[in-house]
Amino acid sequence: MRILGVGMDVSMIGPFEETCRNRRNYLDQFCTDDELKFVYSSPTPLLYANKIFSIKEAVGKSVGTGLVDGFWFDDIQIQIPNGAPPNVE
C-alpha cells in the first residue's frame, strides 16, 4: 500500500451515536473482531468505535482511494494501546 498524502477525518460523536442506535449491527460493518473486543471492553465503547471509524477513514484518504475503491474497513486493523497513539495494520 502506497501512502499518497495525509488523511484526516473528523467525526462528531453525537451523530455517530445516533447512527449506532438506529442501525443494527453498525459496528460489525467496520470493526474487526479484535476491534470489537477492544470497543466493548472500554469504559466508553462508542467513543472508541468512533475513533476506529475515523482512523480507518483517514487511512483510506491517505492512500488516495477512500474506503470504496482500494480496500474496505476489514482490510485495516486498528489498535489503540493504553495512552499511546493508534497503530494501523
C-alpha positions in Angstrom: 0.0 0.0 0.0 1.5 3.3 -1.0 0.8 6.4 1.0 0.0 9.4 -1.3 -0.7 12.1 1.3 -2.1 12.9 4.7 -5.5 11.5 5.5 -7.7 13.2 8.0 -11.2 12.5 9.2 -13.3 14.4 11.8 -16.4 12.8 13.2 -18.9 14.2 15.7 -19.8 11.7 18.4 -23.5 12.7 18.6 -24.4 11.8 15.1 -22.2 8.7 15.3 -24.1 7.5 18.4 -27.4 8.1 16.8 -26.3 6.0 13.7 -25.2 3.2 16.1 -28.6 3.3 17.8 -30.6 3.3 14.6 -28.6 0.8 12.5 -28.5 -2.6 14.0 -25.0 -4.2 13.9 -23.5 -1.0 12.5 -20.2 -1.5 14.4 -19.9 -5.0 12.8 -19.7 -3.3 9.4 -16.4 -1.6 10.1 -14.8 -3.2 13.2 -12.8 -6.4 13.1 -13.5 -9.0 15.8 -10.4 -7.8 17.7 -11.5 -4.2 17.5 -15.0 -5.1 18.7 -13.4 -6.8 21.8 -11.5 -3.7 22.5 -14.5 -1.4 21.9 -16.8 -3.4 24.2 -14.2 -3.7 27.0 -13.5 0.0 27.1 -15.3 2.3 29.5 -16.6 4.4 26.6 -17.4 2.0 23.8 -19.0 4.4 21.3 -16.1 6.9 21.7 -13.6 4.2 20.9 -15.7 2.9 18.0 -15.9 6.4 16.6 -12.1 6.7 16.9 -11.6 3.4 15.0 -14.1 4.5 12.3 -12.3 7.9 11.9 -8.8 6.4 11.7 -9.9 3.9 9.0 -11.5 6.8 7.0 -8.2 8.8 7.3 -6.1 5.8 6.2 -8.3 5.4 3.1 -7.9 9.1 2.3 -4.1 8.9 2.8 -3.7 6.2 0.1 -5.9 8.1 -2.3 -8.8 5.6 -2.6 -11.0 6.2 0.3 -12.7 3.1 1.7 -14.5 2.3 -1.5 -12.1 1.7 -4.3 -9.0 0.3 -2.8 -9.8 -1.6 0.3 -12.6 -1.9 2.8 -12.9 -1.4 6.6 -11.9 -5.0 7.4 -8.7 -4.6 5.4 -7.4 -2.4 8.2 -6.9 -3.3 11.8 -6.6 -0.5 14.4 -5.0 -1.0 17.8 -5.2 1.8 20.4 -2.8 0.9 23.2 -3.4 2.5 26.6 -2.4 6.1 26.3 -0.4 5.6 23.1 -1.0 6.7 19.5 -3.1 4.2 17.5 -1.4 1.5 15.4 -2.7 0.7 11.9 -2.1 -2.8 10.5 
